[in-house]
Amino acid sequence: MEEFESQMIRMPVEVRQEHQGMRIVGYGRTIELEDEGLVLRIDQRLSTSSPAYVTFKPPSIKPVTVTTSPLWVEKAGEQAFDAGLRITSQVDIYQRMLKFLVEKQGEKRRAQRYRQRVEINYSSQEKFYREYTANISSGGLYVHSDNPPSELEEVEYELRVPGLDQPIHGLAKVVFVNPPQNAISTGLAPGFGMEFLKFQKDDDLRFFLFLDRLKDFYSPKRVRARRGTDHHNS
């Protein structure tokens, strides 16, 4: 049996359960996937005394349905519940899906990320915020924030890049939220990850020219040169 480290993978799910003559149908998304279990958030409370049938709806492949045994359920909001479940049947099918998703996620994360603090202004829920990025890649940004927007929310942003006369404007989608209460467990500063959707006018060209500058700055040759200079000065 192939083993996987815990994976933070989000995708839609539908959950069905028969309990004491009642049929429960819930909808939500996955939070964390493991080789034989998962944590998800749905809009219905599950019972821990009856099996639950989970249908995953991953991108690019057909839905996958497995039988699970709910281990615990916790209230996560006004109309939201977190649940930990153990896969009890179709484990091989589930693991093939998980392997595919892990590989796809790895492909997306191969885009080089650069640690860079850049001022970013954005609007969310008719409010305006000024924050700073923690890292930047060709696909998006991670932004430090104690009040992150909602996951999957689309936000308009203004990126004030050093060396550019005018800020870069665009639209991005919030794909990951790490609120302050989760910062200790994740080891990541509070904030959120954004995926670029589109740039205004020629701002994409200006952004990627800036990214080329970062790539050059963080290249092994440049890093070695800076370290050599620091050593010589010391």
C-alpha positions in Angstrom: 0.0 0.0 0.0 1.4 3.4 -1.0 1.8 5.9 1.8 1.4 9.7 1.5 2.2 12.5 3.8 -0.8 14.6 4.8 -1.8 16.8 1.9 -3.6 20.2 2.1 -5.8 19.7 -1.0 -9.1 21.5 -1.6 -11.8 20.1 -3.8 -15.6 19.9 -3.7 -17.3 16.9 -2.1 -20.8 15.5 -1.6 -21.5 13.4 1.4 -24.4 11.0 1.9 -25.4 9.2 5.1 -28.3 7.1 6.4 -28.8 7.5 10.1 -31.8 6.3 12.2 -34.1 6.3 9.1 -33.0 9.8 8.0 -31.0 10.6 4.9 -28.3 13.3 5.3 -26.9 14.9 2.2 -24.1 17.5 2.7 -21.9 19.5 0.5 -18.5 21.1 1.1 -14.8 20.7 0.4 -11.8 18.7 1.6 -9.3 20.3 4.0 -6.7 17.6 4.4 -6.1 14.2 2.7 -4.1 11.2 4.0 -3.5 7.7 2.6 -6.4 6.2 4.5 -8.4 9.1 5.8 -9.4 12.8 5.4 -10.7 15.9 7.0 -13.5 17.8 5.3 -15.8 20.7 6.0 -19.5 20.4 5.0 -22.8 22.1 5.7 -24.4 19.1 7.6 -23.5 17.4 10.8 -22.6 13.7 10.3 -23.2 10.9 12.8 -20.2 8.9 14.0 -22.3 5.8 14.3 -23.1 5.2 10.6 -21.0 5.0 7.5 -20.8 8.0 5.2 -20.4 7.9 1.4 -18.1 10.6 0.1 -18.0 11.6 -3.5 -14.9 13.6 -4.5 -15.1 16.0 -7.4 -11.5 16.6 -8.4 -10.6 18.7 -11.5 -9.7 16.9 -14.7 -10.9 13.4 -13.7 -14.2 11.7 -13.0 -15.8 11.9 -9.5 -14.6 9.2 -7.1 -17.0 7.7 -4.4 -15.7 5.9 -1.3 -17.2 4.5 1.9 -16.0 6.1 5.1 -16.4 5.8 8.8 -16.7 9.2 10.6 -14.4 9.4 13.5 -15.1 12.8 14.9 -17.3 15.9 14.1 -16.8 19.5 15.3 -18.8 22.6 14.7 -16.8 25.0 12.5 -19.2 27.9 12.0 -22.9 28.8 11.9 -23.6 26.3 9.2 -20.4 24.4 8.9 -18.9 21.2 10.4 -15.5 19.7 10.2 -15.3 15.9 10.2 -12.5 13.4 10.3 -13.2 10.2 8.3 -11.4 6.9 7.7 -11.7 5.3 4.3 -13.2 1.8 4.7 -13.7 0.7 1.1 -12.4 1.6 -2.4 -9.1 2.5 -0.7 -7.1 1.7 -3.9 -9.3 4.0 -6.0 -9.0 6.7 -3.5 -5.2 6.4 -3.3 -4.9 6.5 -7.1 -6.9 9.7 -7.1 -4.7 11.1 -4.3 -1.5 10.2 -6.1 -2.8 12.1 -9.2 -3.7 15.1 -7.2 -0.4 15.2 -5.4 1.5 15.0 -8.7 -0.7 17.8 -10.1 -0.1 19.9 -7.0 3.6 19.3 -7.3 3.5 20.5 -10.9 1.8 23.8 -9.9 4.3 24.3 -7.0 7.3 23.9 -9.2 6.9 27.5 -10.2 9.8 29.2 -8.3 8.7 31.3 -5.3 10.8 34.2 -4.3 10.8 35.8 -0.8 10.0 39.4 -1.5 8.3 42.0 0.7 6.1 44.2 -1.7 3.3 46.5 -0.7 -0.1 45.3 -2.0 -3.4 47.1 -1.7 -6.6 45.2 -2.4 -10.4 45.4 -1.9 -12.5 42.8 -0.1 -16.1 43.1 1.0 -16.2 46.8 0.0 -13.2 47.5 2.3 -9.7 48.4 1.3 -6.5 46.9 2.8 -2.8 47.5 2.6 -0.6 44.5 3.4 2.8 43.1 2.3 3.7 40.0 0.3 5.8 37.2 1.8 6.7 35.5 -1.4 6.0 35.9 -5.1 5.8 33.5 -8.1 4.7 33.5 -11.7 1.3 32.1 -10.6 0.5 34.2 -7.6 1.4 35.7 -4.2 1.4 34.9 -0.5 0.2 37.9 1.5 0.8 38.5 5.3 -2.6 39.4 6.9 -4.4 39.1 10.2 -7.7 39.6 8.4 -7.6 37.5 5.2 -10.4 37.5 2.6 -12.6 34.5 2.2 -11.3 31.5 0.4 -12.3 31.5 -3.4 -13.0 35.2 -3.2 -11.9 37.2 -6.2 -10.1 40.4 -5.3 -8.8 43.4 -7.2 -5.3 44.3 -6.2 -2.6 46.9 -6.7 1.0 45.8 -6.4 3.6 48.5 -5.7 6.7 47.0 -7.1 10.1 48.7 -6.3 11.6 50.4 -9.3 8.3 50.8 -11.2 6.7 54.3 -11.5 3.2 52.9 -11.6 1.7 50.0 -9.6 0.7 46.7 -11.2 -3.1 46.1 -11.2 -5.0 42.9 -11.7 -7.6 40.4 -10.5 -6.7 37.3 -8.4 -8.5 34.5 -6.6 -7.9 33.6 -2.9 -6.9 29.9 -3.1 -5.6 29.4 0.5 -6.3 31.1 3.8 -4.2 30.7 6.9 -6.0 32.6 9.7 -4.1 33.7 12.9 -5.6 30.9 15.0 -3.9 28.3 12.6 -0.5 30.0 12.4 1.1 27.9 15.1 -0.1 24.6 13.8 0.8 25.3 10.2 4.1 27.1 11.0 3.2 29.7 8.4 2.6 33.4 9.2 -1.1 34.4 9.1 -2.2 35.4 5.6 -3.5 34.1 2.3 -2.4 32.8 -1.0 -3.7 34.4 -4.2 -3.7 33.0 -7.8 -3.5 35.5 -10.6 -6.5 35.6 -12.9 -5.7 38.6 -15.1 -3.6 41.7 -15.3 -4.7 45.1 -16.6 -3.4 46.3 -19.9 0.4 45.7 -20.2 0.9 45.1 -16.5 1.6 41.4 -17.1 4.7 42.3 -19.1 5.8 44.7 -16.3 5.2 42.0 -13.7 7.2 39.3 -15.5 10.1 41.8 -16.1 10.1 42.3 -12.3 10.0 38.5 -11.8 13.0 38.2 -14.1 14.9 40.6 -11.9 14.0 38.5 -8.9 15.1 35.3 -10.7 18.5 36.9 -11.5 18.9 38.2 -7.9 18.2 34.8 -6.4 20.2 32.8 -9.0 22.9 30.5 -7.5 25.7 32.6 -9.2 24.4 35.9 -7.7 23.9 34.3 -4.2 27.4 32.9 -4.2 28.8 36.3 -5.3 27.0 38.0 -2.4 28.1 35.5 0.1 31.7 35.9 -1.1 31.5 39.6 -0.7 30.0 39.3 2.8 32.8 36.9 3.7 35.5 39.2 2.3 34.1 42.2 4.2 33.9 40.4 7.4 
